[in-house]
Amino acid sequence: MSAVVIESRRVLEEACRRAGLSTAGAEPIRIAGNAIWRLTGRIVARIGRPDGRAVAERELAVARWLTDNGISTVRPAVTDGPVLVEGRPVTFWAELPPHQPGTVADIARLLKQMHALSPPGSLGLRPLEPLTKPKRRIAEAGILTPDDRSWLQDHADRLSADFARLPSGLPFCALHGDAWDGNVAVDADGIAYLLDLENTCFGPPEWDLVSTAVKRITTATVTVPEYEDFCATYGMDVTAWPGYPVLAGIRELRMVTFALQIADEHPHARAEAQHRVDCLRGRKGARPWTWTAVP
């Protein structure tokens, strides 16, 4: 068992002790930016990053709001708020019924429903700030050479300036914030559930559409027919919007810097993180690029 998993287990055990839950038979589902564990009693525990209390509280509130408005999503369980263990928020969720990954059409359908809602002020949705995390990750990344770090910082600054001058588009609304088919699950009855609500914010709906377009154009992991289905379901092709290149550039940078963050915690991801940097810097030819998933 790796040191990262051992530390995650320690936090889990303390949070469960406080919540009156057992960790007997607990199984890690995913240990990455957030650690996710399956507990007995069909409960899933999610361990956030340090100082992530506000994010966890908002995630719980958004889940309740979406559920109240008829959008299927993960549901809070056991506690009303996060359990804090040394600054790390631990939230507990009802495990979904048996399911399989969703399709890009599923995410388009859920996004269309979510974007049509008017979020109450009580949710406290912050404005979209898509470059805050990448800039922090670039500054903290341990594997970057000084030259790569400098280039990425300049690239992020250019994108920040371009983002501030985005052309007009669809009316601003509540955003999922990290909308791609990996954040949708479909059960045996065909019900699609929206997952991973920690990045929910307020801003241009085109941001939620860009991830799928990038998977089509940048990494070619979405096929042409799949992308056409996505556009038809939502009712828009975001690549035709003049602001697409800016948002796509930001999404690519986020994918690169996420890999950098994971590489600092999981050494086996270092080669992939450097490969993504090289692609962004033009060292690996034109898009589409072949990127391998990091944990």
N, C-alpha and C positions, 0 to 999 in steps of 0.2 A: 504494500500500500504506500503510495507516494506521500511526501510531506504535506502537499496541498490537500490531499484527501483526508489525511489524519487531522489536520487543523480544522477542516470543514466539519468533520465528525465531532470534534470537541465542541465547536460552537453549536452544532445541532443538539448534542446531548444536553447542554445547559439550557437552551431555549425550550426543549421539550420538557425538561424538568420543571421549568417555571410554568409551562402551559398545561402541566398535568398529563403529558403524553408519554408513551413508551417508545424507546428507540430500538427495542428488540426486533431484529429482522429488518432494520432500516437498510435500504439499498440506494446507492447513488444513481441518479438518472443522468445527470450532466454536471460536471465540475469545470466551470469556465469562469466568465465574468461574474455570473451568479451561480451558486451551487444549488442544485435541485435534488432532493431526496424523496424517496417513496417510503411512507410509514405504513404500519398496519392500520386497518380501519378505513382504507381508501382515502388517506390524507397525504397530501404532497407538501413538503416544506421547502421554502425558497429562501436562501440565505443571500442577502444583498451585500454590497460592498460597504466598507466603513463609511460612516457619516451619511448613509443613505436613507435615514429615517423619513425625510420628507418625500422622497421618491416612493418608498414603500407605502406610506400613508395615502399618497395620491393614487397609487396603483389599486389599492383596496377600494377607494372611493369611486374610481372610474369603473371598476368591475361591477359595483352595485348599481351605478348609473346606467350602464349598458344593459344590465339584466332587467332593470326596471323599465327600460324602453324596448324590450323584446329582442335584443341582440344577444345571441348565445355566446357566452364567454366563460372563462374560469370563474368559479365562485369562492369567495372567502369562507373559511371554516374555522371553528374553534375559538378564535380571538377576534375582537373588534379592531384591534390595531396590531402593529408589529411588536414582537418581543425583541428588545435590544440586548445584545450580548457583546460587550466591549465595543460599542458603537455600531455593530453590524445588525441590521434589521432582519429578523426572521419572520416570515409570514407563512400562514398555513392555509391550504386550499383544498377544496373537495376534488378528489381525483376524477378525471373524466371517465366516461364509460369506454369500453374497448373502441379504439379508433385507428385511423390511418392518416397519413399526411394529406393535407388538402391540395387543391389545384390552384393555378393562378386565377381561374374563373371564380373559385370560392372566395379568394381574398378580394377580388374585385367586387363581388356581391356584398360582402360584409362592409367593405369600405364605403360603398355607395350608401348603405343604410346608415353607417356611423356619420358620414359627412353631412347627411340630411338633418341630423339632430342639432338642437340648440343647447349647448352645454350651460348648466347653471353656474353662476359666479362662485357658488360654494365649492366647486371642484378645484378652484385655484389653478387652472391650467396656465402654465407659463408660456410665453411666446416661443416659437421655434427658434432654437439657437444651434444649428447643425454643426457648427465648427468649434464649439466649446470643448467637446471631448477630444476631437482629433488634435487640437493644439496642445492639450494637456498630455495626451499620449505621446506626441512627438517629443515634447520636452522631457518626458520621463523614460522613454524607450532606452533600454540598456544595450541593445544590439546595434544601434545606428552608428555609422561612421560620422565624423564631424561634417563631412561634405554632404552626405545624405540628409542629416538633420537640418542643415542650413537650407538645402533645397526644399525640403518638405515644409519648413517654416515659411519660406517665401511663397511657396505654392498655396499654402493655407491663407496667407495674408491676401493674395490675389483673389482667391475665391471669396473671402470675406467682403472685399470691396465690391465684387460682382454681385454677391448675394444682396447687398444693401441697395443695389440698383435693379433688382428683378423687374421685368416687365409685368404689367397687370395680367391677371388670369382669372381663375374661378374665385368666388367669394371665400374669404377665410372661414375656417371652421375648426372643430375639434379633430385632431389628427391622431392616428395610431402611433406614428412616429418611427416605427420599424416594420413597415408593412411588406411582408413577402410571404410566399406560400409555406415556408417553414414555420410560420406563426399562425397556422390554421390547422385544425384537426377535424376530421369528419368521422362521425360514429356510424354504426351499422344501419341506422335509420336515415342516413344521409344528412344529418344535422351538422352544420359547420360551426365550429367554435373558434372565436378569436382569442389568441393567446398573447402572453408577454406584453403587458400594458404599461411597463415602467417608463416608456418614452412618450407617453401620451402628452400632447401639447396643443397649442393653438397656432394656426398659420395657414399657408397656402396648401390646398388639397393636392396640388401637383406633387408635393413632396412624398405623399403616400403612394403615388403612382410611379415614381421614378425608379424604385427598387426593382420592379419587374422589368421595366424597360432596360435597365442596366444589365440585368441577367440575360436579356435577349441580345443586346448590342455589345456589351463589354466582355462578358464571360461565356456567352452562347449556351447557357444552361437552361434557357427557355427557348423552345422552338418557335418558328414563325407561326404555325397554326395555333399554338398555345397563346402566343402574344396577341394574335388577332382575336381570339376568344376573350382574352382579358379586356381588350379595348372595347369589344362589342358589349360585354357585360356591364362595364362601368359607363360606357358612353363617351369615351374620349381616348385619343392617342396622344399621350403627353409628349412624345417625341416631335409632334408637329407644333408644339408651343415654343415661342422664341426663347423662353427661359430654360428650356431643357438642358442645354449644354452646361449651364452653371450648376443646376441641381445634380446632374449626372456626375460632374466633376467632384462635387462635395461627397456624393454617395461613394464614389470610388475611393476617395481619400479616407472615408470612414472605414471602408473594408480593409484598406491597407493598414491603418493605424490600429484597428481591432486586432489584426494578426500580430502587430508589434507588441501590443499589450499581452496577448496570450503567450507570445514567445518568451517573455520575461518570466513567466510562471511555468511554462511547459517547454523545456529545451528542444523537444522534437519538432516544435513548430517554427524554429528559427529559420530553417531553409525556406519555408513557404513565405514567411514574413519578408525576407530579403528578396525573394522572387517577385513579390507584389510591388515592393519599392522599385525594383529594376524595371518592371513593366510600366509603372507610372512615369518613370524617368526616361522612357523611350529606349531602353536597352534591350528589349525583347520583341521589338517589332510592333506592328499595328494591332489594334483590336480585331477580333476577340482574343483574349488571353485565357490560358488554361490555369485556373486557380483551384487549388485543393482546399477543401474545408478544413478549418482549424477547430479544435474542440470547443 
